Amino acid sequence: MPIGRGAGGAKGVRRETAEKLIAAAAEEFNTHGYGGTDTNRIARRAGFAPQTFYRWFADKAEIFIRVYDQWQQQEARTLGALLAENASDSRVAAAVVEHHRDYLVFRRSLRQLSLEDERVRAARAASRVRQVGQILIWRGATAKEAPAIAAALLQMERLADALAEGEFRDMGLDDSAGEAALAAIIQRLRSKPAEA
């Protein structure tokens, strides 16, 4: 077991070191992508000697997954706050796109690694399952709605990435149709299921 994962040291110091490494990794992955980042750069950006990295994480993929977890938590907090204040579907859609845009290079790596690395693919699937479960609970829906909710989440994610990447503009189109479609998906997800 690596030293940072449970042996010796104060718990607060351990957590702070791991958090610094994760924050540094987020910056590296979002600046240089997964392929352009190495563990030495992550450790140095966090203010540590390169060998420190392996006291806390087994490899680059493990810390990438931790960055992805943080990204998901940030998005959930942002959306939760907007939903709590009953923000419009368009405003929620804009926040989703902005969050994707803020992590553009990271998201590119995530899409690629989901095809290449089973651990990243599994982490992404687990995150999506949690999202579906949260929406089911929030809506008071039954498990039979899970496939439709998953389909809507996948559409939402792809549209948000396309808008963040400027894919509509690449085709000479205005973003407004994509933004409206994203807001419509959000509206469907926010709607309570009809009584049977």
C-alpha positions, -999 to +999 in steps of 0.1 A: +000+000+000+014+034-009+023+056+021-003+082+014-031+058+013-033+049+049+001+045+066+014+072+090+010+109+089-017+133+099-051+127+082-054+164+073-019+166+058-027+135+037-059+149+025-043+182+016-015+165-003-040+144-023-062+174-030-032+194-042-022+166-066-057+163-079-060+201-084-027+201-103-037+171-124-070+189-133-050+219-145-025+197-164-052+175-181-072+205-190-041+223-205-022+195-221-047+166-223-041+132-209-015+122-235+004+155-230+006+151-192+029+130-171+030+123-134+062+143-129+045+174-142+015+168-120+037+165-089+058+195-098+027+217-105+014+207-070+047+217-055+061+182-047+090+161-059+080+138-088+082+106-067+056+120-043+029+112-069+032+074-065+027+077-027-008+088-035-019+073-068-010+041-086-008+058-120-020+086-142-054+069-150-062+067-113-058+104-108-076+111-140-106+093-126-103+113-094-103+145-115-134+132-133-151+126-100-144+162-089-156+175-123-189+156-117-193+169-082-187+205-094-213+201-121-238+186-096-233+215-071-238+240-099-269+224-112-283+217-077-280+254-069-297+264-101-325+239-096-330+250-060-336+285-072-359+272-100-337+287-128-350+285-163-342+255-185-322+278-207-301+290-178-294+255-167-284+245-202-261+275-204-244+264-171-240+229-184-223+241-216-201+266-197-189+238-174-181+216-204-163+246-220-143+253-189-129+217-191-127+214-228-094+197-232-101+174-202-135+164-218-117+155-250-094+132-231-124+118-212-141+109-244-110+093-258-100+074-227-135+060-223-128+041-255-093+030-246-091+024-208-116+001-191-112+018-157-121+052-172-150+036-191-163+019-159-159+052-139-179+070-165-206+044-166-208+044-127-212+082-128-240+080-153-258+053-133-256+075-102-270+104-123-299+083-135-306+071-100-306+107-086-330+118-113-353+089-107-354+098-070-359+135-077-387+129-101-403+102-080-401+079-110-399+042-113-370+021-125-387+015-158-380+051-167-342+046-163-335+038-200-353+070-212-335+091-186-302+076-196-309+084-232-317+120-223-285+123-203-264+110-231-281+134-256-276+162-231-239+154-226-232+151-264-250+184-271-232+202-243-198+189-257-208+199-292-218+234-281-187+238-260-165+227-289-182+251-314-194+223-336-225+242-347-204+271-358-180+248-376-210+239-398-218+276-403-248+273-380-259+294-350-257+277-316-293+286-308-308+254-322-284+233-301-291+255-270-328+251-275-326+214-279-304+211-248-330+232-228-358+210-241-340+179-228-334+195-194-371+205-193-381+168-200-358+157-172-372+183-148-408+173-155-424+150-130-437+117-146-474+117-155-497+098-131-506+064-145 
